[in-house]
Amino acid sequence: DLTLYATRAPDFGQWQAELDGQPIGQPFDGWAPVVLPSGPIARGVRQLSRGPHVIGFRIVGRHPEATADKYGIDALKLERVPPSD
């Protein structure tokens, strides 16, 4: 289970989190009139194979009031989810 914590700001754009090159969760609009924390952003649960994986971020748009298309990720929280029966 992946949860992100990001910064929102006047110069931040809309971004998409990716896992191994595939979108995970919905795009996130990082724009805000002042700098502030996003709080938890749930990205969802994925089953992972053994070995390395890549988490990436891609700018996908811009809020009409944004002055740029930057983004800021403050933390990633990965949690093991017990298998369901």
N, C-alpha and C positions, 0 to 999 in steps of 0.2 A: 504494500500500500504506500503510495507516494503522496506526500503533502509538501507543498512549497510555502515559503514565507518570502514576500517580496516587498519592495519599496514602491510607493506610488508618488508621482511628482508631476509638476507642470510640463516637464520636457520628456515624459516617458510615453512610449508608444504601446501598441497592442502586440502581444507576443504569444507564441504557441510553444508549449513544452513538448519535447519529443523523446522517445525512448527507442534507441536503436534505429533512428531515422523515421519513426512512425509517430504521428500525433498521439499524445496522451492527455485526455481531458479536453476541455474547450479552450479557445483562445481567451487570454486575459487582457483587459484594458488597464494599463498601468497609469493612466492619466489621473491626476487629482489637482485641485487648485493650489494645494500646498503639499510639502513633503510629509508623508505619513506612512506607517506600516500597513500592509494589506490585511494582516491577520492570516489564519490558515486558508490555503487554497488547495482543496482536495483535487488530486489528479486521477485517482482511481487505483484499482488493483490489477496487477498483471502477474502472470506466472512466468518466472524466469528460469532459463536453463543454467546449468553450471557454466562458469567462465565470465569473461568481462562483458560489460554492457555499457552503452554510452547514453547519458542524459544530455540533451542539448536544448537550445532555445533559439527560436527564429522570429524575427519581427514580421508581423503579418498585416499591419495596418497602423493607422494613426488617428487618434481622437481629433475631431475638428478644432479643439482648443489647444492641442499640444503644440509646444514650440520646437519639438524634436521627436526622435523615435528611439530614445534610449530605453534601457530597462535595468533593473537591479534585483538580483536574487539574494536574499539575506540568509536563507537556510533551506536545506533539504531534509526532510524527515522520511526515512524508509523504515517500515515496520513489517515484520514477518506476520502473515495472516495464517492462522491454523487452517489446515485443510478441512473442507466441509464434507460431511458424510453423504 
